[in-house]
Amino acid sequence: MGRLQIKAENGGLTLYSRRGAWRSGKRLYPADPNDPWFLMVDDDGLAPSRIALIRDAAGSVTGLRCDRLVEMSRTEAAEAWA
């Protein structure tokens, strides 16, 4: 999977990875109407992946948690590629 990137495009959010199934981009959808920071990845119709955005006290997104994968921390040192 490698690094992940979330981009706002076409009126929604798209998740990209450097390698693997999300390389070409997968649309993100709300997973819980009461929690805008909990998202579902359009990657499997029967059991889609879910991610939770991690925020700091100021509300900025600082990382994400993947339900079946790993916790990742955001860094400004990396250049966007998509």
Beta strands, then each sheet from edge to edge (+ up, - down):
strand 1: 4-9
strand 2: 12-17
strand 3: 26-30
strand 4: 38-41
strand 5: 50-55
strand 6: 61-66
strand 7: 71-73
sheet 1: 1+ 2- 3+ 4- 5+ 6- 7+
end
